[in-house]
């Protein structure tokens, strides 16, 4: 019988999220839509409300498969075209 101990080395420290900008006026908002039902509607309405309240603008970017990570070209486009990304929707 082998007995394994839970003590051991852990992975590297997790990388934290970038800080939120203090003001959204003039910022460009991207929407990363995972194409789950109503994700685009939810994120679109949220982005529109943020834009109306803050003076930001909205750009829509879409992924095709919720089960996979966003393709590198989409991430590259987001990094060049927007300063803030809204994403995430579950069933």
C-alpha positions as CSV (number, residue, x, y, z in Angstrom):
1,X,0.0,0.0,0.0
2,X,1.3,3.5,-0.9
3,X,0.4,6.4,1.3
4,X,0.7,9.8,-0.2
5,X,1.2,12.9,1.9
6,X,-0.5,16.2,0.9
7,X,2.5,18.2,2.0
8,X,4.7,19.3,-0.9
9,X,5.5,22.1,-3.2
10,X,2.9,24.3,-4.6
11,X,2.8,26.1,-7.9
12,X,3.8,29.7,-8.5
13,X,1.9,32.5,-6.9
14,X,-1.3,33.3,-8.9
15,X,-1.1,36.4,-11.0
16,X,-3.7,39.0,-9.9
17,X,-6.0,40.9,-12.2
18,X,-5.0,44.3,-13.5
19,X,-6.4,47.2,-11.4
20,X,-9.6,48.8,-12.7
21,X,-9.2,52.2,-14.2
22,X,-10.5,54.9,-11.8
23,X,-12.4,56.7,-14.6
24,X,-14.0,55.1,-17.7
25,X,-14.6,58.3,-19.6
26,X,-13.0,58.0,-23.0
27,X,-12.1,54.4,-22.5
28,X,-12.9,51.7,-25.0
29,X,-14.9,48.7,-23.7
30,X,-14.6,45.3,-25.4
31,X,-17.1,42.5,-25.1
32,X,-15.7,38.9,-25.2
33,X,-18.9,36.9,-26.0
34,X,-18.6,33.2,-25.4
35,X,-21.7,32.6,-27.5
36,X,-23.6,30.9,-24.6
37,X,-27.3,31.7,-24.7
38,X,-28.0,35.3,-23.9
39,X,-24.3,36.1,-23.1
40,X,-24.1,38.6,-25.9
41,X,-27.4,40.3,-24.8
42,X,-26.3,40.4,-21.2
43,X,-22.8,41.7,-21.9
44,X,-24.0,44.1,-24.6
45,X,-26.6,45.7,-22.3
46,X,-24.1,46.0,-19.5
47,X,-21.5,47.6,-21.8
48,X,-24.1,50.0,-23.2
49,X,-25.2,51.1,-19.7
50,X,-21.5,51.6,-18.7
51,X,-20.9,53.6,-21.8
52,X,-24.0,55.8,-21.2
53,X,-23.0,56.4,-17.6
54,X,-19.3,57.0,-18.1
55,X,-18.7,58.3,-21.6
56,X,-16.8,55.1,-22.7
57,X,-17.3,53.5,-26.1
58,X,-18.2,49.9,-26.9
59,X,-16.6,47.4,-29.3
60,X,-17.9,43.9,-29.8
61,X,-15.6,40.9,-30.2
62,X,-16.9,37.4,-30.2
63,X,-15.5,33.9,-29.7
64,X,-17.0,30.9,-31.4
65,X,-16.7,28.2,-28.7
66,X,-17.5,28.5,-25.0
67,X,-15.5,25.4,-24.3
68,X,-12.2,26.7,-25.6
69,X,-10.0,29.7,-24.6
70,X,-10.3,32.8,-26.8
71,X,-8.0,32.5,-29.9
72,X,-4.7,34.4,-29.8
73,X,-5.8,36.7,-32.6
74,X,-8.9,37.7,-30.6
75,X,-6.8,38.4,-27.5
76,X,-4.3,40.4,-29.6
77,X,-7.1,42.5,-31.1
78,X,-8.5,43.2,-27.7
79,X,-5.1,44.2,-26.3
80,X,-4.8,46.7,-29.2
81,X,-8.3,48.0,-29.5
82,X,-9.8,48.3,-26.0
83,X,-8.7,49.2,-22.5
84,X,-11.4,47.3,-20.6
85,X,-13.0,43.9,-21.4
86,X,-16.3,42.5,-20.2
87,X,-16.6,38.7,-20.3
88,X,-18.0,35.8,-18.5
89,X,-21.4,34.2,-18.6
90,X,-22.5,30.8,-17.4
91,X,-25.5,28.7,-18.1
